[in-house]
Amino acid sequence: MTFATRQIDAAPDVIAPDGSEVRILCQTSRGSMAHFTLAPGAIAKAVAHRTIDEVWYVVSGRGRMWRRLDDQEETVEMRAGLSLTIPRGTQFQFRADGDAPLAAVGIAMPPWPGDDEAYVVEGPWRPTV
């Protein structure tokens, strides 16, 4: 195992399957970290993950996150300082409400495996990205 150090880039590294901007951060063999940004007023595509769990921490902005897994379903207000989990198989969708981008750091466990990990599902809002 070696040390990793990475400075966040101004430009996104990739666009996530849900349409949000992704800036890739560090990873280990057991988890990866990324910074997600959704533009003001934007609504991401609803997706679910095949094999990973995620933990998110909202850095700035405000919005809402819808999550559904089996018989559980909820929508929570997102704001700086909030953390939440997205267990494997959870259908989720998020949106940036207000006039500032919504930014969050997410940890994927195990590390993000690639483009086939997320698949689009039906969510409560019409996506704009």
C-alpha positions as CSV (number, residue, x, y, z in Angstrom):
1,M,0.0,0.0,0.0
2,T,1.3,3.5,-0.9
3,F,0.2,6.9,0.2
4,A,-2.2,8.9,-2.0
5,T,-2.5,12.7,-2.2
6,R,-4.7,14.5,-4.7
7,Q,-5.8,18.1,-5.1
8,I,-9.4,18.7,-6.3
9,D,-9.5,20.0,-9.9
10,A,-11.6,23.1,-11.0
11,A,-13.0,21.1,-13.9
12,P,-14.8,17.8,-13.4
13,D,-13.0,14.6,-14.2
14,V,-16.2,12.9,-15.5
15,I,-19.9,13.2,-15.5
16,A,-21.7,10.7,-13.3
17,P,-24.4,8.4,-14.6
18,D,-26.9,10.6,-12.8
19,G,-25.6,13.7,-14.6
20,S,-23.7,15.4,-11.8
21,E,-20.1,16.6,-12.2
22,V,-17.5,14.4,-10.5
23,R,-14.1,15.3,-9.3
24,I,-12.2,12.2,-8.4
25,L,-10.4,12.2,-5.0
26,C,-8.3,9.6,-3.3
27,Q,-9.0,5.8,-3.1
28,T,-7.7,2.7,-1.3
29,S,-8.4,-1.0,-2.0
30,R,-11.5,-0.7,0.2
31,G,-13.1,2.6,-0.8
32,S,-13.0,5.6,-3.1
33,M,-13.9,9.2,-2.6
34,A,-15.3,11.8,-5.0
35,H,-16.7,15.4,-5.0
36,F,-20.1,15.7,-6.7
37,T,-21.6,19.0,-7.9
38,L,-25.0,19.7,-9.2
39,A,-25.8,23.1,-10.8
40,P,-28.4,25.5,-9.2
41,G,-31.9,24.3,-10.1
42,A,-30.6,21.1,-11.7
43,I,-32.2,17.7,-11.1
44,A,-30.1,14.5,-11.4
45,K,-31.3,11.3,-13.0
46,A,-32.6,8.7,-10.6
47,V,-30.2,5.8,-10.3
48,A,-29.3,2.7,-8.2
49,H,-26.0,1.0,-7.7
50,R,-25.3,-2.7,-8.3
51,T,-22.5,-3.5,-5.9
52,I,-21.4,-0.4,-3.8
53,D,-22.6,1.3,-0.6
54,E,-22.1,5.1,-0.5
55,V,-21.8,7.6,2.4
56,W,-22.3,11.3,1.4
57,Y,-21.4,14.5,3.2
58,V,-23.0,17.8,1.9
59,V,-20.3,20.5,1.7
60,S,-22.4,23.4,0.4
61,G,-25.7,24.4,-1.2
62,R,-29.1,23.0,-0.5
63,G,-31.4,20.5,-2.1
64,R,-33.3,17.3,-1.6
65,M,-32.4,13.6,-1.8
66,W,-35.1,10.9,-2.5
67,R,-34.2,7.3,-1.5
68,R,-36.1,4.1,-1.9
69,L,-35.0,0.6,-0.8
70,D,-37.5,-2.3,-0.5
71,D,-40.3,-0.9,1.7
72,Q,-38.4,2.2,2.9
73,E,-38.8,5.5,1.1
74,E,-38.0,9.0,2.1
75,T,-37.0,12.5,0.9
76,V,-34.6,14.5,3.0
77,E,-33.5,18.1,2.9
78,M,-29.8,18.4,2.0
79,R,-27.7,21.2,3.4
80,A,-24.1,21.8,4.4
81,G,-23.2,19.5,7.3
82,L,-25.7,16.7,6.6
83,S,-24.4,13.2,6.0
84,L,-26.5,10.3,4.6
85,T,-26.1,6.7,3.4
86,I,-27.0,5.1,0.1
87,P,-27.0,1.3,0.7
88,R,-26.4,-1.0,-2.3
89,G,-29.5,-1.3,-4.4
90,T,-31.1,1.9,-3.1
91,Q,-32.9,4.0,-5.8
92,F,-32.0,7.6,-5.3
93,Q,-32.3,11.0,-7.0
94,F,-31.1,14.4,-5.8
95,R,-31.7,18.0,-6.8
96,A,-30.1,21.4,-6.2
97,D,-32.6,23.9,-4.8
98,G,-31.7,27.5,-4.7
99,D,-29.3,29.8,-6.5
100,A,-26.0,28.0,-5.5
101,P,-24.6,24.6,-6.6
102,L,-25.2,21.6,-4.4
103,A,-21.8,20.0,-3.5
104,A,-21.2,16.8,-1.7
105,V,-18.3,14.4,-1.0
106,G,-19.1,10.7,-1.4
107,I,-17.3,7.6,-0.3
108,A,-17.9,4.4,-2.3
109,M,-17.3,1.0,-0.6
110,P,-15.8,-0.9,-2.3
111,P,-14.2,1.6,-4.7
112,W,-16.3,2.7,-7.7
113,P,-15.9,-0.2,-10.2
114,G,-16.8,1.6,-13.5
115,D,-19.5,2.8,-15.8
116,D,-21.7,-0.2,-15.5
117,E,-22.2,0.2,-11.7
118,A,-25.1,2.6,-11.8
119,Y,-28.4,2.1,-13.7
120,V,-31.2,4.5,-14.3
121,V,-34.5,4.0,-12.5
122,E,-37.8,6.0,-12.2
123,G,-37.6,8.8,-9.7
124,P,-40.0,11.4,-8.3
125,W,-38.7,14.3,-10.4
126,R,-38.1,14.9,-14.1
127,P,-34.3,15.1,-14.6
128,T,-32.8,18.2,-16.1
129,V,-29.2,16.9,-16.7
